[in-house]
Amino acid sequence: KLRQFGDDFSNVVILGHAPPSSKQGEYFWPVVEDVKGLNRPVLYLHANSSGSFEVYRPFGEAENLEAVQLERRGVEGPMRVTIMRGGNDPFAFERRQPAASKK
């Protein structure tokens, strides 16, 4: 679908609920194939049922795909994602503490 925009975009952000895994393989495997051919940075931002904030690369074969796992269920405060053209860091994250944890 993104190819219809030609070169009129620099980055892609995908919002999801679940982390990428074989359980969602019917969705992820075609997406990974498309992402590999984009030649643009792609961010997959997803929820988390347990664990902490983490930035990682879920698929070694898709080097342009970066994933962010948010803080565990209901703990993540507001977060701003800045999307930048070019450079080594195409996505920047500004996180705030959730209201319940501020003292």
Biotite code that builds the C-alpha atoms (Angstrom):
import biotite.structure as struc

atoms = struc.array([
    struc.Atom([0.000, 0.000, 0.000], chain_id="A", res_id=1, res_name="LYS", atom_name="CA", element="C"),
    struc.Atom([2.816, 2.454, 0.799], chain_id="A", res_id=2, res_name="LEU", atom_name="CA", element="C"),
    struc.Atom([4.278, 2.078, -2.661], chain_id="A", res_id=3, res_name="ARG", atom_name="CA", element="C"),
    struc.Atom([1.358, 4.099, -4.046], chain_id="A", res_id=4, res_name="GLN", atom_name="CA", element="C"),
    struc.Atom([2.993, 7.171, -2.451], chain_id="A", res_id=5, res_name="PHE", atom_name="CA", element="C"),
    struc.Atom([6.218, 6.711, -4.421], chain_id="A", res_id=6, res_name="GLY", atom_name="CA", element="C"),
    struc.Atom([9.005, 8.665, -2.714], chain_id="A", res_id=7, res_name="ASP", atom_name="CA", element="C"),
    struc.Atom([6.647, 11.048, -0.881], chain_id="A", res_id=8, res_name="ASP", atom_name="CA", element="C"),
    struc.Atom([7.374, 9.603, 2.566], chain_id="A", res_id=9, res_name="PHE", atom_name="CA", element="C"),
    struc.Atom([10.561, 9.223, 4.587], chain_id="A", res_id=10, res_name="SER", atom_name="CA", element="C"),
    struc.Atom([9.629, 6.979, 7.523], chain_id="A", res_id=11, res_name="ASN", atom_name="CA", element="C"),
    struc.Atom([6.838, 4.589, 8.518], chain_id="A", res_id=12, res_name="VAL", atom_name="CA", element="C"),
    struc.Atom([5.228, 4.080, 11.942], chain_id="A", res_id=13, res_name="VAL", atom_name="CA", element="C"),
    struc.Atom([3.038, 1.050, 12.644], chain_id="A", res_id=14, res_name="ILE", atom_name="CA", element="C"),
    struc.Atom([0.991, 0.964, 15.855], chain_id="A", res_id=15, res_name="LEU", atom_name="CA", element="C"),
    struc.Atom([0.111, -2.410, 17.292], chain_id="A", res_id=16, res_name="GLY", atom_name="CA", element="C"),
    struc.Atom([-0.992, -4.180, 20.402], chain_id="A", res_id=17, res_name="HIS", atom_name="CA", element="C"),
    struc.Atom([1.062, -7.371, 20.410], chain_id="A", res_id=18, res_name="ALA", atom_name="CA", element="C"),
    struc.Atom([4.805, -7.835, 20.053], chain_id="A", res_id=19, res_name="PRO", atom_name="CA", element="C"),
    struc.Atom([5.919, -9.367, 16.761], chain_id="A", res_id=20, res_name="PRO", atom_name="CA", element="C"),
    struc.Atom([5.975, -13.152, 17.021], chain_id="A", res_id=21, res_name="SER", atom_name="CA", element="C"),
    struc.Atom([5.031, -16.315, 15.177], chain_id="A", res_id=22, res_name="SER", atom_name="CA", element="C"),
    struc.Atom([1.592, -16.130, 16.853], chain_id="A", res_id=23, res_name="LYS", atom_name="CA", element="C"),
    struc.Atom([0.854, -13.187, 14.555], chain_id="A", res_id=24, res_name="GLN", atom_name="CA", element="C"),
    struc.Atom([2.848, -14.634, 11.680], chain_id="A", res_id=25, res_name="GLY", atom_name="CA", element="C"),
    struc.Atom([0.038, -14.274, 9.154], chain_id="A", res_id=26, res_name="GLU", atom_name="CA", element="C"),
    struc.Atom([0.263, -10.517, 9.705], chain_id="A", res_id=27, res_name="TYR", atom_name="CA", element="C"),
    struc.Atom([3.981, -10.035, 10.350], chain_id="A", res_id=28, res_name="PHE", atom_name="CA", element="C"),
    struc.Atom([5.652, -12.170, 7.699], chain_id="A", res_id=29, res_name="TRP", atom_name="CA", element="C"),
    struc.Atom([4.140, -10.232, 4.744], chain_id="A", res_id=30, res_name="PRO", atom_name="CA", element="C"),
    struc.Atom([4.827, -6.936, 6.553], chain_id="A", res_id=31, res_name="VAL", atom_name="CA", element="C"),
    struc.Atom([8.469, -7.901, 7.133], chain_id="A", res_id=32, res_name="VAL", atom_name="CA", element="C"),
    struc.Atom([8.863, -8.720, 3.443], chain_id="A", res_id=33, res_name="GLU", atom_name="CA", element="C"),
    struc.Atom([7.369, -5.349, 2.454], chain_id="A", res_id=34, res_name="ASP", atom_name="CA", element="C"),
    struc.Atom([9.480, -3.468, 5.025], chain_id="A", res_id=35, res_name="VAL", atom_name="CA", element="C"),
    struc.Atom([12.711, -5.019, 3.729], chain_id="A", res_id=36, res_name="LYS", atom_name="CA", element="C"),
    struc.Atom([11.983, -3.597, 0.284], chain_id="A", res_id=37, res_name="GLY", atom_name="CA", element="C"),
    struc.Atom([11.063, -0.074, 1.449], chain_id="A", res_id=38, res_name="LEU", atom_name="CA", element="C"),
    struc.Atom([14.589, 1.200, 2.021], chain_id="A", res_id=39, res_name="ASN", atom_name="CA", element="C"),
    struc.Atom([13.193, 3.538, 4.698], chain_id="A", res_id=40, res_name="ARG", atom_name="CA", element="C"),
    struc.Atom([13.145, 3.381, 8.507], chain_id="A", res_id=41, res_name="PRO", atom_name="CA", element="C"),
    struc.Atom([10.096, 1.650, 9.986], chain_id="A", res_id=42, res_name="VAL", atom_name="CA", element="C"),
    struc.Atom([8.979, 1.759, 13.618], chain_id="A", res_id=43, res_name="LEU", atom_name="CA", element="C"),
    struc.Atom([6.599, -0.787, 15.146], chain_id="A", res_id=44, res_name="TYR", atom_name="CA", element="C"),
    struc.Atom([5.263, 0.591, 18.443], chain_id="A", res_id=45, res_name="LEU", atom_name="CA", element="C"),
    struc.Atom([3.405, -1.928, 20.610], chain_id="A", res_id=46, res_name="HIS", atom_name="CA", element="C"),
    struc.Atom([1.920, -2.609, 24.014], chain_id="A", res_id=47, res_name="ALA", atom_name="CA", element="C"),
    struc.Atom([3.303, -5.004, 26.587], chain_id="A", res_id=48, res_name="ASN", atom_name="CA", element="C"),
    struc.Atom([1.657, -7.217, 29.218], chain_id="A", res_id=49, res_name="SER", atom_name="CA", element="C"),
    struc.Atom([4.773, -7.545, 31.377], chain_id="A", res_id=50, res_name="SER", atom_name="CA", element="C"),
    struc.Atom([8.257, -6.089, 31.293], chain_id="A", res_id=51, res_name="GLY", atom_name="CA", element="C"),
    struc.Atom([9.671, -2.657, 30.647], chain_id="A", res_id=52, res_name="SER", atom_name="CA", element="C"),
    struc.Atom([10.298, -0.122, 27.906], chain_id="A", res_id=53, res_name="PHE", atom_name="CA", element="C"),
    struc.Atom([12.588, -1.561, 25.265], chain_id="A", res_id=54, res_name="GLU", atom_name="CA", element="C"),
    struc.Atom([13.835, -0.536, 21.826], chain_id="A", res_id=55, res_name="VAL", atom_name="CA", element="C"),
    struc.Atom([14.908, -3.550, 19.756], chain_id="A", res_id=56, res_name="TYR", atom_name="CA", element="C"),
    struc.Atom([15.130, -5.076, 16.277], chain_id="A", res_id=57, res_name="ARG", atom_name="CA", element="C"),
    struc.Atom([12.611, -7.939, 16.083], chain_id="A", res_id=58, res_name="PRO", atom_name="CA", element="C"),
    struc.Atom([13.753, -9.423, 12.766], chain_id="A", res_id=59, res_name="PHE", atom_name="CA", element="C"),
    struc.Atom([17.423, -9.624, 11.795], chain_id="A", res_id=60, res_name="GLY", atom_name="CA", element="C"),
    struc.Atom([16.562, -9.827, 8.101], chain_id="A", res_id=61, res_name="GLU", atom_name="CA", element="C"),
    struc.Atom([14.723, -6.466, 8.239], chain_id="A", res_id=62, res_name="ALA", atom_name="CA", element="C"),
    struc.Atom([17.462, -4.109, 9.424], chain_id="A", res_id=63, res_name="GLU", atom_name="CA", element="C"),
    struc.Atom([15.312, -1.037, 8.775], chain_id="A", res_id=64, res_name="ASN", atom_name="CA", element="C"),
    struc.Atom([12.586, -2.255, 11.198], chain_id="A", res_id=65, res_name="LEU", atom_name="CA", element="C"),
    struc.Atom([12.869, -1.078, 14.789], chain_id="A", res_id=66, res_name="GLU", atom_name="CA", element="C"),
    struc.Atom([10.337, -1.990, 17.481], chain_id="A", res_id=67, res_name="ALA", atom_name="CA", element="C"),
    struc.Atom([9.461, -0.261, 20.730], chain_id="A", res_id=68, res_name="VAL", atom_name="CA", element="C"),
    struc.Atom([7.832, -2.168, 23.536], chain_id="A", res_id=69, res_name="GLN", atom_name="CA", element="C"),
    struc.Atom([6.040, 0.158, 25.945], chain_id="A", res_id=70, res_name="LEU", atom_name="CA", element="C"),
    struc.Atom([6.171, -0.173, 29.719], chain_id="A", res_id=71, res_name="GLU", atom_name="CA", element="C"),
    struc.Atom([4.042, -3.003, 31.105], chain_id="A", res_id=72, res_name="ARG", atom_name="CA", element="C"),
    struc.Atom([0.262, -2.842, 31.034], chain_id="A", res_id=73, res_name="ARG", atom_name="CA", element="C"),
    struc.Atom([-1.061, 0.533, 32.174], chain_id="A", res_id=74, res_name="GLY", atom_name="CA", element="C"),
    struc.Atom([2.249, 1.848, 33.536], chain_id="A", res_id=75, res_name="VAL", atom_name="CA", element="C"),
    struc.Atom([3.589, 3.776, 30.508], chain_id="A", res_id=76, res_name="GLU", atom_name="CA", element="C"),
    struc.Atom([2.980, 7.503, 30.765], chain_id="A", res_id=77, res_name="GLY", atom_name="CA", element="C"),
    struc.Atom([2.477, 9.776, 27.764], chain_id="A", res_id=78, res_name="PRO", atom_name="CA", element="C"),
    struc.Atom([5.202, 9.451, 25.150], chain_id="A", res_id=79, res_name="MET", atom_name="CA", element="C"),
    struc.Atom([6.114, 11.583, 22.154], chain_id="A", res_id=80, res_name="ARG", atom_name="CA", element="C"),
    struc.Atom([7.704, 10.023, 19.101], chain_id="A", res_id=81, res_name="VAL", atom_name="CA", element="C"),
    struc.Atom([9.606, 12.432, 16.868], chain_id="A", res_id=82, res_name="THR", atom_name="CA", element="C"),
    struc.Atom([10.186, 11.304, 13.308], chain_id="A", res_id=83, res_name="ILE", atom_name="CA", element="C"),
    struc.Atom([13.281, 12.714, 11.605], chain_id="A", res_id=84, res_name="MET", atom_name="CA", element="C"),
    struc.Atom([14.460, 12.515, 8.022], chain_id="A", res_id=85, res_name="ARG", atom_name="CA", element="C"),
    struc.Atom([17.867, 10.996, 7.489], chain_id="A", res_id=86, res_name="GLY", atom_name="CA", element="C"),
    struc.Atom([20.537, 10.458, 10.101], chain_id="A", res_id=87, res_name="GLY", atom_name="CA", element="C"),
    struc.Atom([21.334, 7.435, 12.209], chain_id="A", res_id=88, res_name="ASN", atom_name="CA", element="C"),
    struc.Atom([18.394, 7.873, 14.604], chain_id="A", res_id=89, res_name="ASP", atom_name="CA", element="C"),
    struc.Atom([15.196, 8.301, 12.564], chain_id="A", res_id=90, res_name="PRO", atom_name="CA", element="C"),
    struc.Atom([12.971, 8.069, 15.678], chain_id="A", res_id=91, res_name="PHE", atom_name="CA", element="C"),
    struc.Atom([13.379, 9.852, 19.018], chain_id="A", res_id=92, res_name="ALA", atom_name="CA", element="C"),
    struc.Atom([11.330, 9.095, 22.130], chain_id="A", res_id=93, res_name="PHE", atom_name="CA", element="C"),
    struc.Atom([10.357, 11.533, 24.864], chain_id="A", res_id=94, res_name="GLU", atom_name="CA", element="C"),
    struc.Atom([8.823, 9.644, 27.767], chain_id="A", res_id=95, res_name="ARG", atom_name="CA", element="C"),
    struc.Atom([7.083, 11.034, 30.836], chain_id="A", res_id=96, res_name="ARG", atom_name="CA", element="C"),
    struc.Atom([6.331, 9.336, 34.103], chain_id="A", res_id=97, res_name="GLN", atom_name="CA", element="C"),
    struc.Atom([2.733, 8.202, 34.508], chain_id="A", res_id=98, res_name="PRO", atom_name="CA", element="C"),
    struc.Atom([0.738, 10.444, 36.879], chain_id="A", res_id=99, res_name="ALA", atom_name="CA", element="C"),
    struc.Atom([0.349, 7.618, 39.415], chain_id="A", res_id=100, res_name="ALA", atom_name="CA", element="C"),
    struc.Atom([4.116, 7.223, 39.864], chain_id="A", res_id=101, res_name="SER", atom_name="CA", element="C"),
    struc.Atom([4.990, 10.931, 40.248], chain_id="A", res_id=102, res_name="LYS", atom_name="CA", element="C"),
    struc.Atom([5.904, 11.958, 43.765], chain_id="A", res_id=103, res_name="LYS", atom_name="CA", element="C"),
])
